[in-house]
Amino acid sequence: MTGAVWEAVGGLLGSLKQEISAQGWDEELGRQTMRALADAGWLGVGLQEGLGGEGGDLADVLEVVDAIGGTGWPSPVPDLLLVGNGLFAHAGVARPSTSVVVVPALGDASAGGVTVAADGVPWAPWATHFAVVSPAGDGAACLSIVESGHARLRTARNLAGAPLADVRLDRAPAHSTTVAATPADGLVGFVRDLGALSRAVLSRSALRRVQQLTVEHVRAREQFGRPLSAFQAVQQHLAALACEVAAAEAAVDAAVRGVATVAEFAGGPRLATARVRVASAASEVVRLAHQLHGAIGVTREYELHRHTLSLLAWRDEFGTQREWAAYLAEAAAASPDLWSWLLDEV
């Protein structure tokens, strides 16, 4: 993906350091990068100006996410843009800060405070506020904003080193509360779908970069006086890798086809297909890329491992491959005409 937004964000990210020596991603440098993106206005893309954003459509948001995914460094920005801004745009609620993390679980705001429990929430340790969706009665949803100081966090990291946490709120006071005319479980499902879209788009970017690195490596590296790319077995591996990347790209493109804004995004079978196909491609591409790179692929000085570790981590965030496959199978089984369903939905 290329475009004016992609080039601007990519140029900014390229000028920012995110590691110290060869020790990998540095969290403080990562925070500085997020602040630089915020100062440049990129954290408001996809959210209306009246709600504290900078405007823009889904295509603009995906360009920003794609540029970030191509760097291989962890970043909360894709979730802030797709999950956070998408929820606030859908509910018509002003964003309280640029570092609000949406808790992807149904909460309870009926007992004098906000209560919720969710495990493995990406980027929760960086939150200044948490957004929690709770039932409000009469088919409506209550969107509560809670300051992060009221939460109990059990922190951890994913394979790529990105922070996450189990989040617990127990009758925490709400900084603000808004009622949205949407069923609460539907709004939580919307959050999950946006998180899954975030992981699919990030994975697409990483898969492209892994393919590029692998092609460059086998062309430059020689064995027995010939470049690796001249060997038939290597060419077969490259072809298989390229097919996986192309299939993943096609599935992600289909998931967002015809959607104008983040607030209008609806998951369904196309999103499930993208999540399953991208996760499957990630497993195979990681295997092939490391096999073709050999030992250099896992060294700190070389870029490949940044992308492959992220690909493996993203497979299980906002729904595992197995969970999305089960959803897809149930949707197919419920269709009275499977062939028409395949043509219309997938």
Solvent accessible surface area in square Angstrom, and as a share of the most:
residue,aa,sasa,rsa
1,M,72,0.32
2,T,106,0.62
3,G,22,0.21
4,A,85,0.66
5,V,26,0.15
6,W,81,0.29
7,E,108,0.48
8,A,51,0.39
9,V,0,0.00
10,G,25,0.24
11,G,49,0.47
12,L,47,0.23
13,L,13,0.06
14,G,69,0.67
15,S,85,0.55
16,L,53,0.26
17,K,129,0.55
18,Q,11,0.05
19,E,48,0.22
20,I,85,0.43
21,S,85,0.55
22,A,36,0.28
23,Q,137,0.61
24,G,7,0.07
25,W,41,0.14
26,D,35,0.18
27,E,45,0.20
28,E,85,0.38
29,L,31,0.15
30,G,4,0.04
31,R,71,0.26
32,Q,86,0.38
33,T,8,0.05
34,M,20,0.09
35,R,116,0.42
36,A,26,0.20
37,L,1,0.01
38,A,31,0.24
39,D,130,0.67
40,A,59,0.46
41,G,19,0.19
42,W,49,0.17
43,L,2,0.01
44,G,4,0.03
45,V,11,0.06
46,G,9,0.09
47,L,0,0.00
48,Q,92,0.41
49,E,135,0.60
50,G,76,0.73
51,L,27,0.13
52,G,46,0.44
53,G,9,0.08
54,E,103,0.46
55,G,21,0.20
56,G,45,0.43
57,D,60,0.31
58,L,3,0.01
59,A,59,0.46
60,D,41,0.21
61,V,0,0.00
62,L,7,0.04
63,E,26,0.12
64,V,0,0.00
65,V,0,0.00
66,D,7,0.04
67,A,6,0.04
68,I,6,0.03
69,G,3,0.03
70,G,26,0.25
71,T,30,0.17
72,G,6,0.06
73,W,40,0.14
74,P,15,0.09
75,S,24,0.16
76,P,6,0.04
77,V,0,0.00
78,P,1,0.01
79,D,17,0.09
80,L,14,0.07
81,L,0,0.00
82,L,0,0.00
83,V,7,0.04
84,G,2,0.02
85,N,1,0.00
86,G,0,0.00
87,L,0,0.00
88,F,0,0.00
89,A,12,0.09
90,H,73,0.33
91,A,21,0.16
92,G,49,0.47
93,V,15,0.09
94,A,60,0.46
95,R,43,0.16
96,P,46,0.29
97,S,30,0.19
98,T,51,0.30
99,S,14,0.09
100,V,3,0.02
101,V,17,0.10
102,V,10,0.06
103,V,2,0.01
104,P,41,0.26
105,A,22,0.17
106,L,87,0.43
107,G,8,0.07
108,D,67,0.34
109,A,35,0.27
110,S,97,0.62
111,A,52,0.40
112,G,81,0.78
113,G,11,0.11
114,V,2,0.01
115,T,50,0.29
116,V,7,0.04
117,A,61,0.47
118,A,10,0.08
119,D,102,0.53
120,G,31,0.30
121,V,2,0.01
122,P,13,0.08
123,W,12,0.04
124,A,1,0.01
125,P,39,0.24
126,W,13,0.05
127,A,11,0.08
128,T,66,0.38
129,H,26,0.12
130,F,0,0.00
131,A,0,0.00
132,V,0,0.00
133,V,1,0.01
134,S,0,0.00
135,P,76,0.48
136,A,47,0.36
137,G,43,0.42
138,D,160,0.83
139,G,53,0.51
140,A,18,0.14
141,A,0,0.00
142,C,12,0.07
143,L,1,0.01
144,S,1,0.01
145,I,3,0.01
146,V,0,0.00
147,E,78,0.35
148,S,28,0.18
149,G,77,0.74
150,H,86,0.38
151,A,18,0.14
152,R,154,0.56
153,L,66,0.33
154,R,189,0.69
155,T,86,0.50
156,A,53,0.41
157,R,131,0.48
158,N,28,0.14
159,L,109,0.54
160,A,24,0.19
161,G,22,0.22
162,A,9,0.07
163,P,6,0.04
164,L,30,0.15
165,A,0,0.00
166,D,33,0.17
167,V,0,0.00
168,R,76,0.28
169,L,3,0.02
170,D,98,0.51
171,R,160,0.58
172,A,5,0.04
173,P,76,0.48
174,A,44,0.34
175,H,105,0.47
176,S,50,0.32
177,T,76,0.44
178,T,49,0.29
179,V,98,0.56
180,A,8,0.06
181,A,108,0.84
182,T,33,0.19
183,P,73,0.46
184,A,7,0.06
185,D,101,0.52
186,G,38,0.37
187,L,1,0.00
188,V,24,0.14
189,G,24,0.23
190,F,19,0.08
191,V,2,0.01
192,R,91,0.33
193,D,17,0.09
194,L,0,0.00
195,G,0,0.00
196,A,0,0.00
197,L,0,0.00
198,S,0,0.00
199,R,5,0.02
200,A,0,0.00
201,V,0,0.00
202,L,8,0.04
203,S,3,0.02
204,R,4,0.01
205,S,5,0.03
206,A,1,0.00
207,L,1,0.00
208,R,64,0.23
209,R,58,0.21
210,V,0,0.00
211,Q,50,0.22
212,Q,90,0.40
213,L,10,0.05
214,T,0,0.00
215,V,36,0.21
216,E,86,0.38
217,H,20,0.09
218,V,0,0.00
219,R,170,0.62
220,A,84,0.65
221,R,123,0.45
222,E,109,0.49
223,Q,81,0.36
224,F,174,0.73
225,G,69,0.67
226,R,112,0.41
227,P,49,0.31
228,L,32,0.16
229,S,28,0.18
230,A,36,0.28
231,F,51,0.21
232,Q,130,0.58
233,A,63,0.49
234,V,19,0.11
235,Q,86,0.38
236,Q,107,0.48
237,H,49,0.22
238,L,32,0.16
239,A,56,0.43
240,A,43,0.34
241,L,0,0.00
242,A,35,0.27
243,C,88,0.53
244,E,31,0.14
245,V,3,0.02
246,A,58,0.45
247,A,33,0.26
248,A,0,0.00
249,E,42,0.19
250,A,62,0.48
251,A,11,0.09
252,V,0,0.00
253,D,64,0.33
254,A,14,0.11
255,A,7,0.05
256,V,23,0.13
257,R,161,0.59
258,G,85,0.82
259,V,37,0.21
260,A,56,0.43
261,T,45,0.26
262,V,0,0.00
263,A,24,0.19
264,E,110,0.49
265,F,5,0.02
266,A,77,0.60
267,G,15,0.15
268,G,23,0.22
269,P,20,0.13
270,R,85,0.31
271,L,1,0.00
272,A,0,0.00
273,T,31,0.18
274,A,0,0.00
275,R,3,0.01
276,V,32,0.18
277,R,70,0.26
278,V,2,0.01
279,A,2,0.02
280,S,44,0.29
281,A,0,0.00
282,A,1,0.01
283,S,45,0.29
284,E,53,0.24
285,V,0,0.00
286,V,17,0.10
287,R,124,0.45
288,L,3,0.01
289,A,0,0.00
290,H,44,0.20
291,Q,105,0.47
292,L,19,0.09
293,H,7,0.03
294,G,40,0.38
295,A,84,0.65
296,I,63,0.32
297,G,0,0.00
298,V,102,0.59
299,T,50,0.29
300,R,132,0.48
301,E,142,0.63
302,Y,47,0.18
303,E,34,0.15
304,L,0,0.00
305,H,19,0.08
306,R,48,0.18
307,H,0,0.00
308,T,2,0.01
309,L,63,0.31
310,S,4,0.03
311,L,1,0.00
312,L,42,0.21
313,A,10,0.07
314,W,30,0.11
315,R,64,0.23
316,D,88,0.45
317,E,20,0.09
318,F,28,0.12
319,G,18,0.18
320,T,44,0.25
321,Q,64,0.28
322,R,201,0.74
323,E,101,0.45
324,W,5,0.02
325,A,40,0.31
326,A,49,0.38
327,Y,75,0.28
328,L,37,0.18
329,A,61,0.47
330,E,118,0.53
331,A,25,0.20
332,A,24,0.19
333,A,89,0.69
334,A,83,0.64
335,S,24,0.16
336,P,142,0.89
337,D,73,0.38
338,L,94,0.47
339,W,170,0.60
340,S,47,0.31
341,W,31,0.11
342,L,68,0.34
343,L,118,0.59
344,D,92,0.48
345,E,58,0.26
346,V,66,0.38
